[in-house]
């Protein structure tokens, strides 16, 4: 009986037939494959099968994991998505939002917005800034009341935080010269003239940019918030260089630098408002005014630094003028307004 080899490669033609075997030149023929080599072939095939199966399993596992993660991301990965969105908005890799200079970050009525560093206390003395000569309104009108003013900043404050003392004076001049300011009153014509601090003439108004601590000393602390004020008369020391015919307009440096929440980051408009408001006291408008109608522009003599809502000002005990018996009046909320005569010419 003929024994058939169990080697599966025995029936395969030997492609090496033309190669010499046995070491002799010109000697050709098939040489048996040892059993040990045949076992190694089967082992190699088995290893290849195992590797292939493993690769298929891994590919399916990875694909399945990606699909699961995508599904869960739609429902459970919201915090991470929010953090990424916040990072893209703020321009940082952190998810914690930082304050934007001039923009409200608190709902506290009357609180000071975040912003640049402010000198808390100056020396309590002032120096003139800006250039004299600016005129607002028509001082030559027959019935025009003309007031003179000087512009000063408290010594010891960091003027770089707001562009320097001359920029403060320029804002004062420009605000008063705007037709929407007090010069727009046709029934009671008024004009302003900027004179030098070294003039022999006593100014009617001294407009002073003042540190928060000095402001509190001069204005009092009826409301424990950063505010500005008007103080009648000259310096408390009575010296000639601080004299003023009508009084001193005290502008709080903290407010000048950071503004007020009701103005929603519009620092320029707030600066115009606070000048017009306090100068309004200086020219005879002593009383504050409430919001007259919900959604209307706020009166210039409303305490817009603190709030645009009558009810907020009532709770702050800001004045009896806000305590109207009419419920709608008490609940009225106005829009920010920087001008005594917003209609202009």
Secondary structure, DSSP 8 states (H G I E B T S, - for coil): -------TTTTS--TTTTS--TT-TT--------HHHHHHHHHHHHHHHHHHHHHHHHHHHHHHHHHHHHHHHHHH-HHHHHHHHHHHHHTSS-SS----TTS-----TT-----S---S---S-EEE-S-TT-EES-TTSTT-EEEEEEEEEETTS-GGGGT-HHHHHHHHHHHHHSTTSGGG-SSS-EEEEE--TT-SS--SEEEEEE-HHHHHHHH--SSSS---EEEESS-TT--GGG--SSEEEEEEHHHHHH--GGGTT-HHHHHHHHHHHHHHHHTT--S-----STTSB--TTS-TTT-SBHHHHHHTT--GGG--SSHHHHT-B-B----TTTT--
